[in-house]
Amino acid sequence: MGMLSDADEKFLQEAISEAEAGLAEGGIPIGSVLVVEGQIVGRGHNRRVQQGSAILHAEMDALERAGRLKAEDYRRATLYSTLSPCDMCSGTALLYGIPRVVIGENRTFQGPEAYVRSRGVELVMADDPRCRRLMEDFIAQRPELWNEDIGV
Amino acid sequence: MGMLSDADEKFLQEAISEAEAGLAEGGIPIGSVLVVEGQIVGRGHNRRVQQGSAILHAEMDALERAGRLKAEDYRRATLYSTLSPCDMCSGTALLYGIPRVVIGENRTFQGPEAYVRSRGVELVMADDPRCRRLMEDFIAQRPELWNEDIGV
């Protein structure tokens, strides 16, 4: 916990920047980047509010903006997210065989981590206080919007 | 198998119509509709080719086009798909607590059905020859595109 490599710290910071950009737009502050061989190939943030979207969680937005990648690119990718990926986003990582996910925090929400690990994906937990603070503040201010985002 | 109610047959036919529309656009022939209380609230088809999308599988397209629904709407919904939902689409059904999925066929591709059932979702298998034929013909003609769609 909290022992990321320098590269992982750098890319998690990019995901946090995406979360902050989403918050500034009036959206849900969750951000994500997809990295292949040390390069960001897609970056995004939750766009439920901004685009009236039921599917553009941060991770989905990052994958969509990465475009149509080859299977071998996904297979050497790391997905960074400021928050533990939900069932949808976890399932998407499984579909594409993304082998490694770096998670900002999983205290305010926890996706199906045990199942994802059972499918062979490495999950790295940063337990980052900036990620937690973004979600704690947002959930306190907009609980109904947060519940909508996780189907509650 | 193959013993759908009249309502399920009707909505599966709508999903097949979506698959055929996708095929006519040069896309992957998989279609889906989301039904709440006997009404189609979202309909869609795979748009990988048409929109260069990595996330718009048929079920995702139908859910996105349904817009931001309330949790209680998803909880009484049925999702129809011409093909067994993949990890991504299955995860999305789980996120939103969709309790029932009607599947056109699962012979050309099978998603994580056992896991989805273990999470409490009812899966109804139509084993429909029209759905199978659409996929068999497509896979024979465009195997590389099909593999891309399922991350292979």
HADDOCK unambig.tbl for C-alpha pairs under 7 A between the chains (distance, minus, plus):
assign (segid A and resid 52 and name CA) (segid B and resid 67 and name CA) 6.38 0.50 0.50
assign (segid A and resid 52 and name CA) (segid B and resid 68 and name CA) 6.26 0.50 0.50
assign (segid A and resid 53 and name CA) (segid B and resid 64 and name CA) 6.07 0.50 0.50
assign (segid A and resid 53 and name CA) (segid B and resid 67 and name CA) 6.11 0.50 0.50
assign (segid A and resid 53 and name CA) (segid B and resid 68 and name CA) 6.36 0.50 0.50
assign (segid A and resid 54 and name CA) (segid B and resid 63 and name CA) 6.77 0.50 0.50
assign (segid A and resid 54 and name CA) (segid B and resid 64 and name CA) 5.45 0.50 0.50
assign (segid A and resid 54 and name CA) (segid B and resid 67 and name CA) 5.98 0.50 0.50
assign (segid A and resid 54 and name CA) (segid B and resid 68 and name CA) 5.44 0.50 0.50
assign (segid A and resid 55 and name CA) (segid B and resid 64 and name CA) 6.04 0.50 0.50
assign (segid A and resid 60 and name CA) (segid B and resid 55 and name CA) 6.99 0.50 0.50
assign (segid A and resid 63 and name CA) (segid B and resid 54 and name CA) 6.76 0.50 0.50
assign (segid A and resid 64 and name CA) (segid B and resid 53 and name CA) 6.07 0.50 0.50
assign (segid A and resid 64 and name CA) (segid B and resid 54 and name CA) 5.45 0.50 0.50
assign (segid A and resid 64 and name CA) (segid B and resid 55 and name CA) 6.04 0.50 0.50
assign (segid A and resid 67 and name CA) (segid B and resid 52 and name CA) 6.37 0.50 0.50
assign (segid A and resid 67 and name CA) (segid B and resid 53 and name CA) 6.12 0.50 0.50
assign (segid A and resid 67 and name CA) (segid B and resid 54 and name CA) 5.98 0.50 0.50
assign (segid A and resid 68 and name CA) (segid B and resid 52 and name CA) 6.27 0.50 0.50
assign (segid A and resid 68 and name CA) (segid B and resid 53 and name CA) 6.37 0.50 0.50
assign (segid A and resid 68 and name CA) (segid B and resid 54 and name CA) 5.43 0.50 0.50
assign (segid A and resid 70 and name CA) (segid B and resid 148 and name CA) 6.97 0.50 0.50
assign (segid A and resid 71 and name CA) (segid B and resid 148 and name CA) 6.66 0.50 0.50
assign (segid A and resid 71 and name CA) (segid B and resid 151 and name CA) 5.35 0.50 0.50
assign (segid A and resid 71 and name CA) (segid B and resid 152 and name CA) 5.71 0.50 0.50
assign (segid A and resid 86 and name CA) (segid B and resid 95 and name CA) 6.83 0.50 0.50
assign (segid A and resid 87 and name CA) (segid B and resid 91 and name CA) 4.57 0.50 0.50
assign (segid A and resid 87 and name CA) (segid B and resid 92 and name CA) 6.26 0.50 0.50
assign (segid A and resid 87 and name CA) (segid B and resid 94 and name CA) 6.26 0.50 0.50
assign (segid A and resid 87 and name CA) (segid B and resid 95 and name CA) 5.26 0.50 0.50
assign (segid A and resid 88 and name CA) (segid B and resid 88 and name CA) 5.70 0.50 0.50
assign (segid A and resid 88 and name CA) (segid B and resid 91 and name CA) 4.17 0.50 0.50
assign (segid A and resid 88 and name CA) (segid B and resid 92 and name CA) 4.21 0.50 0.50
assign (segid A and resid 88 and name CA) (segid B and resid 95 and name CA) 6.01 0.50 0.50
assign (segid A and resid 91 and name CA) (segid B and resid 87 and name CA) 4.57 0.50 0.50
assign (segid A and resid 91 and name CA) (segid B and resid 88 and name CA) 4.17 0.50 0.50
assign (segid A and resid 91 and name CA) (segid B and resid 91 and name CA) 5.03 0.50 0.50
assign (segid A and resid 92 and name CA) (segid B and resid 87 and name CA) 6.27 0.50 0.50
assign (segid A and resid 92 and name CA) (segid B and resid 88 and name CA) 4.21 0.50 0.50
assign (segid A and resid 94 and name CA) (segid B and resid 87 and name CA) 6.26 0.50 0.50
assign (segid A and resid 95 and name CA) (segid B and resid 86 and name CA) 6.85 0.50 0.50
assign (segid A and resid 95 and name CA) (segid B and resid 87 and name CA) 5.27 0.50 0.50
assign (segid A and resid 95 and name CA) (segid B and resid 88 and name CA) 6.00 0.50 0.50
assign (segid A and resid 95 and name CA) (segid B and resid 150 and name CA) 6.41 0.50 0.50
assign (segid A and resid 95 and name CA) (segid B and resid 151 and name CA) 5.99 0.50 0.50
assign (segid A and resid 96 and name CA) (segid B and resid 151 and name CA) 4.51 0.50 0.50
assign (segid A and resid 97 and name CA) (segid B and resid 151 and name CA) 6.85 0.50 0.50
assign (segid A and resid 148 and name CA) (segid B and resid 70 and name CA) 6.94 0.50 0.50
assign (segid A and resid 148 and name CA) (segid B and resid 71 and name CA) 6.64 0.50 0.50
assign (segid A and resid 150 and name CA) (segid B and resid 95 and name CA) 6.41 0.50 0.50
assign (segid A and resid 151 and name CA) (segid B and resid 71 and name CA) 5.32 0.50 0.50
assign (segid A and resid 151 and name CA) (segid B and resid 95 and name CA) 6.00 0.50 0.50
assign (segid A and resid 151 and name CA) (segid B and resid 96 and name CA) 4.51 0.50 0.50
assign (segid A and resid 151 and name CA) (segid B and resid 97 and name CA) 6.85 0.50 0.50
assign (segid A and resid 152 and name CA) (segid B and resid 71 and name CA) 5.70 0.50 0.50
